[in-house]
Amino acid sequence: MAFENLIIRARSITKSYGLESVLSDFNLDVWNGSIVGILGMSGSGKTTALRLIAGFEKPDSGIIEMRNEIISNEDTFLPPEQRNVGMVFQDYALFPHLNVEKNISFGLSALEIKSGRLEEVISMCNLEKYRKKFPQELSGGQQQRVALARALAPNPEVILLDEPFTSLDAHMARDLREEVVTLLKQTETTAIIVTHDQEEALSVCDVVSVLENGKVIQSATPQEIYLNPVSQTVANSVGDPNILKGFSINGRVETSLGSFVSAYNGALDVSIRPECIELTLDTEGSYVVTECTFYGHDQVISFSNNKGEIFRARSLPNTIYESGDKVTVNISEVTTFPSKV
């Protein structure tokens, strides 16, 4: 990627609460101007990682650097107000007794307000007509925009967003995602977004770091994460692939859906994404359609083999599949991993 200058570097971070280990050997690189997503299931340590970077909590061990200067290790710990980091909380954390412009100006000095920074941010975030309203008078999307404006106002080097679109309905979340990404790019603001939503991570972020059990197991572009996952866990985190068992000998693995080239030998898990399976109606086909779910822009077809195993294919909606139809299968791409013992 074209990003230059490492702005945040976290190495070997650990964090426990009592006997519960939340982060173990957590590592992260964030480049200036990039949007980095930390993707993981609930309880994987995403929010804890964000709080450690923000300075709200201290790691048990490890080093966090910002622009090559240590902001957290065994001997050093910079408080949040000295890190020049903005935070957008999951619940927005707006002050209910302050109107929009006062919420946004909360972290600004009188000089900054006088110099026009407040007006600049209000305009940038399209909040002019809401400036005198209170948070309880705003929709969820408008509150989110105010929270982002407040975080952007002091010109932080990095914005941290904790599950920023979780509480919004799907349509509003999609619209606001586009708006936020445009704003971050226009202002050349570096951002870290914590999310469990694979669509959000893939569509918004320049780099996605997949977190499992407190450790980043792959960090790469969305395309690389999706097309070349390093493990079954990563494959499952960014889609809903068919996972087949197989055994590979001399570089070929045999599965219920055919024989494929493999870089490994022995027992394997074979991941095949539904969109990589092309079905063709064929009265002599070896597979039978069991169900078809129509989404408008595409459809998911469930089909079975003669052993009763069920698989899923995703296709454009121009061909109608009905339960009982026989089909042939053509598979364009697979990913293989050594089976977990």
PyMOL commands that set and color helices and strands:
alter all, ss='L'
color gray80, all
select helices_A, chain A and resi 46-54+80-82+100-107+110-114+117-124+128-130+135-137+140-152+170-186+198-204+222-227+232-237+274-276
alter helices_A, ss='H'
color red, helices_A
select strands_A, chain A and resi 6-17+20-31+35-39+61-66+69-72+85-88+158-162+190-195+207-212+215-220+242-249+252-255+258-261+266-272+277-281+287-294+299-304+310-315+326-331+335-338
alter strands_A, ss='S'
color yellow, strands_A
deselect
rebuild
show_as cartoon
